[in-house]
Amino acid sequence: MKQRIFLDTNIMVDLFSQRIPFYAGSAKLFVAIEKHAVEAYASSLTFANLHYILRKEIGSRQAVDVLKKLRKLVTILSVDVAVIEQALDSGFNDFEDAIQYCTARTHTIPYFITPNIKDYKASTIPVMTAEEFLAQFTP
């Protein structure tokens, strides 16, 4: 059975912007996703955040093209009123992180993948980097 993972926005920013030192792990993770060895999920907020970031780097039209390709690889989970209420009550310092985490938890995704583990100390979901996930669950 394939592992189901939730991708924090930063995993995709690391990939698309080739941010060191996290690019290599994100790239390997996306190879596993492309091979359908892992089921990847992301919040609808991630797509808005990525467009905002990518349009500054590569322009709006190219950013949309990237997001269209990404859409074929990940299942998009909605951010609804319940997620926002949970995020507001979560105690997270970063509201965007809270939304991402509460989206994963609401949809019972068993693993949360992010380069920023320290931001999710109170998590009830296992939080790990792309490298840590791949080391434990080599697809």
C-alpha positions as CSV (number, residue, x, y, z in Angstrom):
1,M,0.0,0.0,0.0
2,K,1.3,3.4,-0.9
3,Q,2.2,5.9,1.8
4,R,0.0,9.0,1.9
5,I,1.9,12.2,2.6
6,F,0.9,15.9,3.0
7,L,3.3,18.3,1.4
8,D,4.0,21.6,3.1
9,T,4.3,24.5,0.7
10,N,8.0,24.8,1.4
11,I,8.7,21.3,-0.1
12,M,7.5,22.6,-3.4
13,V,9.2,26.0,-3.1
14,D,12.4,24.1,-2.4
15,L,11.9,22.0,-5.5
16,F,10.9,24.8,-7.9
17,S,13.3,27.4,-6.6
18,Q,16.1,24.8,-6.2
19,R,16.7,26.0,-2.6
20,I,19.8,24.5,-1.0
21,P,20.1,22.4,1.1
22,F,16.6,21.0,0.6
23,Y,16.3,20.8,-3.2
24,A,17.9,17.3,-3.5
25,G,15.4,15.7,-1.0
26,S,12.4,17.4,-2.5
27,A,13.5,16.3,-6.0
28,K,13.9,12.7,-4.9
29,L,10.5,12.8,-3.2
30,F,8.9,14.1,-6.4
31,V,10.5,11.3,-8.4
32,A,8.7,8.9,-6.1
33,I,5.5,10.9,-6.5
34,E,5.8,10.9,-10.3
35,K,6.3,7.1,-10.2
36,H,3.1,6.8,-8.2
37,A,5.1,5.1,-5.3
38,V,3.7,7.7,-2.9
39,E,0.3,9.5,-2.8
40,A,0.9,13.2,-2.3
41,Y,-1.6,15.7,-1.0
42,A,-1.4,19.5,-0.6
43,S,-3.9,22.2,0.5
44,S,-5.6,24.6,-1.9
45,L,-3.7,27.4,-0.1
46,T,-0.5,25.9,-1.4
47,F,-1.4,26.6,-5.0
48,A,-2.2,30.3,-4.2
49,N,1.1,30.6,-2.2
50,L,3.1,28.9,-5.0
51,H,1.6,31.1,-7.7
52,Y,2.5,34.2,-5.6
53,I,6.1,33.0,-5.1
54,L,6.7,31.6,-8.6
55,R,5.2,34.5,-10.6
56,K,7.9,36.8,-9.1
57,E,10.6,34.3,-10.2
58,I,9.4,33.1,-13.6
59,G,6.3,35.2,-14.5
60,S,2.6,34.5,-14.1
61,R,2.1,32.5,-17.3
62,Q,5.0,30.1,-16.5
63,A,3.9,29.9,-12.9
64,V,0.4,28.7,-14.1
65,D,2.1,26.1,-16.3
66,V,4.1,24.8,-13.3
67,L,0.9,24.6,-11.2
68,K,-0.9,22.7,-14.0
69,K,1.8,20.1,-14.0
70,L,1.8,20.0,-10.2
71,R,-1.9,19.5,-10.1
72,K,-1.5,16.2,-12.0
73,L,0.9,14.9,-9.3
74,V,-0.9,15.9,-6.0
75,T,-4.4,15.7,-4.7
76,I,-5.6,19.1,-3.6
77,L,-7.4,19.3,-0.3
78,S,-9.8,22.1,0.5
79,V,-9.3,24.7,3.2
80,D,-12.8,25.1,4.6
81,V,-14.3,26.9,7.7
82,A,-13.5,24.0,10.0
83,V,-9.8,24.1,9.0
84,I,-9.6,27.8,9.5
85,E,-11.3,27.5,12.9
86,Q,-8.9,24.8,13.9
87,A,-5.9,26.9,12.7
88,L,-7.1,29.9,14.6
89,D,-7.3,27.9,17.8
90,S,-4.1,25.9,17.2
91,G,-1.6,28.1,19.0
92,F,0.8,28.0,16.0
93,N,3.0,31.1,15.7
94,D,2.6,31.0,11.9
95,F,-1.0,31.1,10.6
96,E,-0.1,29.6,7.2
97,D,1.7,26.7,8.9
98,A,-1.4,26.2,11.1
99,I,-3.7,26.0,8.0
100,Q,-1.4,23.5,6.4
101,Y,-1.2,21.3,9.5
102,C,-4.9,21.5,10.2
103,T,-5.7,20.6,6.6
104,A,-3.5,17.5,6.8
105,R,-5.0,16.5,10.2
106,T,-8.6,17.1,9.0
107,H,-8.1,14.8,6.0
108,T,-6.2,12.2,8.2
109,I,-3.1,12.2,6.1
110,P,-0.6,10.2,8.2
111,Y,2.7,12.0,7.3
112,F,3.5,15.7,7.1
113,I,6.5,16.5,5.0
114,T,8.3,19.8,5.5
115,P,11.9,21.2,5.7
116,N,10.8,23.2,8.8
117,I,10.2,20.5,11.4
118,K,10.8,22.9,14.2
119,D,7.6,24.8,13.2
120,Y,5.5,21.7,14.0
121,K,6.6,20.7,17.5
122,A,3.1,20.2,18.8
123,S,2.1,18.0,15.9
124,T,0.1,14.8,16.5
125,I,1.0,13.7,12.9
126,P,4.6,12.5,12.3
127,V,6.5,15.4,10.8
128,M,9.6,14.8,8.8
129,T,11.8,16.2,6.0
130,A,11.7,14.7,2.6
131,E,15.0,13.0,3.3
132,E,13.7,11.4,6.5
133,F,10.6,10.2,4.8
134,L,12.5,8.6,2.0
135,A,15.0,7.0,4.4
136,Q,12.1,5.3,6.3
137,F,9.8,4.5,3.4
138,T,11.9,3.9,0.4
139,P,9.3,3.4,-2.4
